[in-house]
Amino acid sequence: MALALSASVNLTAPRRSLLGTTTRFPLSPPIPTLHITETPNPITIPSVSASSPPPSTDYNQWSLDSWKSKRALQLPEYPDVDELELVLQTIGSFPPIVFAGEARKLEEKLANAAVGKAFLLQGGDCAESFKEFNANNIRDTFRVLLQMGIVLTFGAQIPVIAVGRMAGQFAKPRSEPFEIKDGVQLPSYRGDNINGDAFDEKSRVPDPQRYMELAQRVDEALGFMAAAGLTVDDPVMNTFDFWTSHECLHLPYEQALTREDSTTGLYYDCSAHLLWVGERTRQLDGAHVEFLRGISNPLGIKVSDKMDPKELVKLCEILNPRNKPGRLIIITRMGAENMRIKLPHLIRAVRQAGLIVTWVSDPMHGNTIKAPCGLKTRGFDAIRGAILEEFIWR
């Protein structure tokens, strides 16, 4: 068994890659998300060449927009479709935020984590906001994650894979499409890259121009880091690899940033190195799974206590039909009590199917409670309990 610790940070930008960065500043660390990777039973690992065709299933051929033929949940309805298309065309003309070769390198490292030879550290905000997305916050979170990675490398004596979730985690899946306050019903707030959080009709209208604001804010933040000397040309920034991740939620945006790699012919979503499908969008015949099965980035699957073991196996087979090492991570988020009951069945099903995955524990989202002030929080004992359950069953 190998431990993979995850706390979320993501430094993606519309104009340059941030692979290979580290920091020299001391910080106090935030609460991390622990990920635990399992050493599977002896299996034969298939050989997969870089020039392999894009992942596909045998029921139909994948294309960049084949997801549009499937049922798509959690997508906003824009009042001005023409404006949306214009914005997406503009974004599609941008240089990639990350590069295909970086995603392949991350996949190689995650393959080591799947067999207990590396430690996964992922960190950052649950959901980002434009108000808090600035140079100082990015710098500080970035420093903390890298500092934690250095400490873990020393303590665990194995390589640490640092993956962040920032500059992409702006959209929020919602349980209900509408929100009601004092008898007034308005569309739900879906994240700063979709609409505003103020409870008024104008703020809640989905606005495609928010993607342009997102690109501008990322660019400004990276400009600050460059002015401070935190660039990929600085020798201190070349001692620790760093990758980015976010939930694949708003499919038109993800499609606009997907590119065909000139060296392999594979498609990569260049909005981040790693993307995951969420609890609310992981339907086997849904649009999100359809889109993700055709891109070659490493992928994640968020799993709650509602996941059926057979469905998890089928989902893994759809997203990774060749059982390629490093392609999939399974992120469990169900709280300590549910972990004790549900997790063993999920692990058993995946093992019996001979699937190669990296198991990841998210003890934050599965243990959410409301503080007296109304804010969401987590109890330390509940977080620790969920992490311990991961160790017990692995």
JOTATA-V266896 format. One record per helix or strand. SS is the DSSP state (H for helix, E for strand). FROM is the first residue (numbers start at 0). TO is the last residue. If there is no record, write none. Layout:
# JOTATA-V266896
SS,FROM,TO ; SS,FROM,TO
This chain:
# JOTATA-V266896
E,1,5 ; E,32,36 ; E,56,56 ; E,59,59 ; H,65,68 ; E,70,70 ; H,80,91 ; H,99,113 ; E,117,123 ; H,134,155 ; E,158,164 ; E,170,170 ; E,177,180 ; E,183,186 ; E,190,190 ; H,208,226 ; H,234,237 ; E,241,246 ; H,250,255 ; E,257,259 ; E,266,268 ; E,273,276 ; E,285,285 ; H,286,293 ; E,297,302 ; H,308,318 ; E,327,331 ; H,334,351 ; E,357,360 ; H,364,366 ; E,367,369 ; E,375,377 ; H,379,392
